[in-house]
Amino acid sequence: MTQLGKFALVGGIGVIVNQTIFVLANIVGRDLLGVRDRGVLFPIPFTEFNIRNYHLYMLLGFLVANLGNFLLNRAWTFKSDKHASFWREYLPFLAVGLAAQVVGFLLMTLLMNPTSPLCLPDAIFDDSSGLRTKSYWANLIVIVCVTPVNFLLNKVWTFRAIRSKGDNPEEAVDSPLE
């Protein structure tokens, strides 16, 4: 199996983990705390914008899935766990994921905001059931959109130690897009 295939499989597991955490956080928020996923968590100072509960749910899902994906990619996809320290790889992996998450927050906002041209239609996504919950679909769309960039950045930056064996490019064992 190619690295892209392994990365995609790990990513698929990450999507399931991310979405599960997102849905569970939404259920806990709604049923136990009595808050809606579109409810305002806090306003962004000096703007008309707000951080909403679904942004928090996205962040929770991302953080759990990101750590799991990192561990699987490190050990299985890129086999870099013997070539670089945990923190040397995890901090860039987390940074790449957080950068993608910022783009994801913006895309999620566009998909959820009724004044946005990208807003998912309320006629279809009316929150009447799990499969018709707008925020669940928006979260999945965000994940699909940010994954390709995430792969490329992690391949060429985070897991470079396996290619460079101690950062010496003349000892490279792997091409960046293999």
C-alpha positions, 0 to 999 in steps of 0.5 A: 500500500502506498503512503497516500493510501495509508495516509487516506486510511488513517485519515478515514479513521480520523474522520470517524473519530472527529465526527464521533467527537463532534456529534457526542459534543453536540449531544452533550451540549444539547441534552445535558447542558441545554445549548444549541450547536449554533448558540453563541459561545462568545463574541469576537471582540471589536467585530460583529462575529461570534464563536459558536458552539459548533466551533468548539465541537470542531476543535474538540473533534480535531484535537482528538483525531489529530493526536490519533492520526499523528500516532498512526501516521508516525508508526505506520504510514511514514514509519518515522518513529525511530527517526525523530523524537515525538515532539519534533514531529508532533509540534509541526503536525499539530501546527499543520492541523491547526492551520488547516483548522483555521481554514476549516473554521472559516469554511464551517462558518460559511456553510452554517451562516444563513447569509453566506452564499455557501450556506447549506440549505435549511430545506434539506438540513433542517436538524430534524434528524442526525442525517439532516443536521446541518453542522454534521454535514458542514463538519464532514465537508470541512474535513474533506476540503482540508485533507489534501493540503494537510497530507502534502504539508505533513509529508514534506514538513512533519515527516521529513526525518524518514526521508532525510535520516538526520536531515542529511538530504544525500541519505534520502530514502524516500521521495516526498510524493511517493 
